[in-house]
Amino acid sequence: MGRLDGKVALITGGARGMGKAHARHFVAEGARVVIGDVLDEKGQAVADGLGADRCRFVRHDVTSADDWEAAVAATLSAFGRVDVLVNNAGILRHAPVTEMDPAEFRHVLDVNLVGTWLGIRQVVPAMIAAGGGSIVNISSIEGFAGAAGLSAYSASKFGVRGLTRSAAQELGSLGIRVNSVHPGGVMTSMALAAAQTMTGVDGSGFLKQLPIARFAEPVEISRLVAFLASDESSYTTGAEFLADGGLLSGPGY
């Protein structure tokens, strides 16, 4: 018996990184999963590797309301219900405030924050029909402590915290729980690519601040997400879960 037996989940950004880990872990825990992404080949490869009876891929731009409607419809068509939404898709851009193009700032907010809002909005009717559900929004430690050069990313992740709390207030009476997860350093391709652009940042110094002095593997975040998706967290909503190796527990935070 898996903790997600019988559940159907829609996971955004499922073609790589944490989204890919979430999909694999959810299937291992008994769920059926639809993953959405704009990376068609990688997304389809993840779905193929998990098997069509357990996982499907749909092309999904989270900034598009039409794509959200299509993704939820595809999930219902494939597996008949939607119990879980994991708003995982996100992008990161590094630039000082004075150097960042306003269009790039807006793009980060569109993907990370507006995309999350669109997903919550779209999935509610399907979850009501299923008798309730769980929405897990992936934020970041930058949703608690802003970082130099990450004004857009930090703003979007702070916004996800507020959106999560508001949605939890609105949807609790409908049987829908909404929580946020705030990872620290995770070994993903997006994080590694971002690190290459962040000149002057001392990676070893970052690790030294951590009580658990290493980066997380993506599946370590997936286990927390799966708990929040499951009935084991049935009395938990509007809550914020740090998975940061203890970084924000230290002095100065």
JOFENBEL-V147067 format. One record per pair of residues at least 4 apart in sequence whose ideal C-beta (glycine too) atoms are under 7 Angstrom apart, sorted by sequence separation. I is the first residue (numbers start at 1). J is the second residue. D is the distance in whole Angstrom. If there is no record, write none. Layout:
i->{I I}
j->{J J}
d->{D D}
This chain:
i->{1 15 16 18 19 20 21 22 23 24 25 27 39 40 41 42 43 44 45 46 50 51 52 64 65 66 67 68 69 70 71 72 73 74 75 76 95 96 100 102 103 104 105 106 107 108 109 110 111 112 113 114 115 116 117 118 119 120 123 124 125 126 139 141 142 150 151 152 153 154 155 156 159 160 161 162 163 164 165 166 167 168 187 188 189 190 191 192 194 202 203 204 216 218 219 221 222 223 224 225 226 244 14 15 26 50 76 95 100 109 110 127 142 171 186 208 216 227 228 248 13 14 27 37 61 76 127 185 207 227 242 12 26 60 75 147 171 207 11 14 35 47 142 146 195 228 14 47 168 23 47 72 168 11 35 46 60 93 142 167 11 23 35 58 123 142 44 58 43 143 164 93 120 142 143 164 19 58 164 9 91 140 143 224 56 139 143 40 161 224 15 35 91 160 14 33 38 90 91 116 139 185 4 9 11 14 15 32 33 34 35 36 56 89 90 139 221 8 14 16 23 27 37 38 137 220 7 8 9 10 11 12 13 15 34 36 4 5 2 3 4 10 16 20 24 89 2 4 15 23 27 62 137 216 2 15 27 187 14 87 186 187 216 185 186 187 188 15 185 187 214 14 23 87 135 184 186 183 212 85 211 212 36 186 210 211 210 34 210 85 144 183 209 211 143 34 181 34 82 135 137 139 141 209 139 140 109 113 132 133 134 135 136 137 138 139 140 141 181 34 82 108 112 116 131 132 181 82 108 112 136 109 113 117 128 32 63 83 105 109 113 116 120 124 12 63 82 87 90 104 108 112 62 81 84 127 149 179 12 68 72 76 83 84 85 86 87 88 113 63 68 72 82 87 100 63 100 124 62 65 69 96 68 72 95 97 94 62 94 62 179 179 182 93 177 178 182 184 93 177 178 179 180 181 182 183 184 10 92 182 183 184 10 179 181 182 184 22 10 172 22 8 19 168 169 18 19 168 8 10 8 165 8 9 12 164 8 9 10 11 12 13 7 12 13 7 9 11 12 13 161 136 136 136 134 134 92 94 141 92 94 141 145 94 144 141 12 141 145 10 18 86 84 18 18 17 17 16 17 25 21 25 29 21 25 18 22 26 17 21 25 18 22 9 4 7 3 4 4 3 3}
j->{5 19 20 22 23 24 25 26 27 28 29 31 43 44 45 46 47 48 49 50 54 55 56 68 69 70 71 72 73 74 75 76 77 78 79 80 99 100 104 106 107 108 109 110 111 112 113 114 115 116 117 118 119 120 121 122 123 124 127 128 129 130 143 145 146 154 155 156 157 158 159 160 163 164 165 166 167 168 169 170 171 172 191 192 193 194 195 196 198 206 207 208 220 222 223 225 226 227 228 229 230 248 19 20 31 55 81 100 105 114 115 132 147 176 191 213 221 232 233 253 19 20 33 43 67 82 133 191 213 233 248 19 33 67 82 154 178 214 19 22 43 55 150 154 203 236 23 56 177 33 57 82 178 22 46 57 71 104 153 178 23 35 47 70 135 154 57 71 57 157 178 108 135 157 158 179 35 74 180 26 108 157 160 241 74 157 161 59 180 243 35 55 111 180 35 54 59 111 112 137 160 206 26 31 33 36 37 54 55 56 57 58 78 111 112 161 243 31 37 39 46 50 60 61 160 243 31 32 33 34 35 36 37 39 58 60 29 30 28 29 30 36 42 46 50 115 29 31 42 50 54 89 164 243 30 43 55 215 43 116 215 216 245 215 216 217 218 46 216 218 245 46 55 119 167 216 218 216 245 119 245 246 71 221 245 246 246 71 247 123 182 221 247 249 182 74 221 75 123 176 178 180 182 250 181 182 152 156 175 176 177 178 179 180 181 182 183 184 224 78 126 152 156 160 175 176 225 127 153 157 181 155 159 163 174 79 110 130 152 156 160 163 167 171 60 111 130 135 138 152 156 160 111 130 133 176 198 228 62 118 122 126 133 134 135 136 137 138 163 114 119 123 133 138 151 115 152 176 115 118 122 149 122 126 149 151 149 118 150 119 236 237 240 152 236 237 241 243 153 237 238 239 240 241 242 243 244 71 153 243 244 245 72 241 243 244 247 86 75 237 88 75 88 237 238 88 89 238 79 82 81 238 82 83 86 238 83 84 85 86 87 88 83 88 89 84 86 88 89 90 240 225 228 229 228 229 190 194 242 194 197 244 248 198 248 247 119 248 253 123 138 225 229 186 188 188 189 189 190 219 218 222 226 219 223 218 222 226 218 222 226 221 225 229 226 229 226 229 230 230 232}
d->{6 7 5 6 7 7 6 6 6 6 6 6 5 6 6 7 7 6 6 7 5 6 7 7 7 6 6 6 6 6 7 6 6 6 6 6 5 7 6 6 6 7 7 6 7 6 5 5 5 7 7 6 6 7 6 6 6 7 6 6 6 6 4 6 6 5 6 6 6 6 6 7 6 6 7 6 6 6 7 6 6 6 7 7 6 6 6 7 6 7 7 6 5 6 7 6 6 7 7 6 6 6 4 6 4 4 7 4 5 6 7 6 5 4 6 7 6 6 5 5 4 6 6 4 5 7 3 7 5 6 6 7 5 5 5 6 6 7 6 7 6 5 6 4 7 7 5 6 7 5 4 6 4 5 6 7 5 6 6 4 5 5 6 7 7 4 5 5 4 3 5 6 6 5 5 7 7 4 4 5 6 4 6 6 7 5 5 6 6 6 7 7 5 6 3 7 7 6 7 6 4 7 6 5 6 6 4 6 5 5 6 5 5 7 5 6 5 7 6 7 6 5 6 6 5 7 4 5 5 5 5 5 6 4 6 3 4 4 7 5 5 7 6 5 7 6 4 4 4 7 5 5 5 7 3 4 6 5 6 4 6 7 7 4 5 6 6 6 7 7 7 6 6 5 7 7 6 7 4 6 6 6 5 6 4 3 6 7 5 5 6 5 6 7 6 6 7 4 6 7 7 5 5 6 7 6 6 4 3 5 5 4 6 5 5 5 6 5 6 6 4 4 4 6 6 6 6 6 6 7 6 7 4 6 6 5 5 6 5 5 6 6 5 7 6 6 6 7 7 7 6 7 6 5 6 5 6 5 5 5 5 6 5 5 5 5 5 5 7 6 6 6 7 6 7 5 7 7 3 6 6 6 4 6 6 5 5 7 6 7 6 6 6 6 6 6 7 7 7 4 7 5 5 5 5 5 3 6 5 7 7 6 7 7 6 7 5 6 5 6 6 6 4 4 7 6 7 3 4 6 5 5 6 7 7 7 5 4 5 4 6 4 4 5 3 6 6 6 4 6 6 5 5 6 6 5 6 6 7 5 5 5 6 5 6 6 7 6 6 7 7 6 4 6 6 4 6 6 6 6 4 4 5 5 7 5 5 6 6 5 6 6 6 6 6 7 6 6 6 4 6}
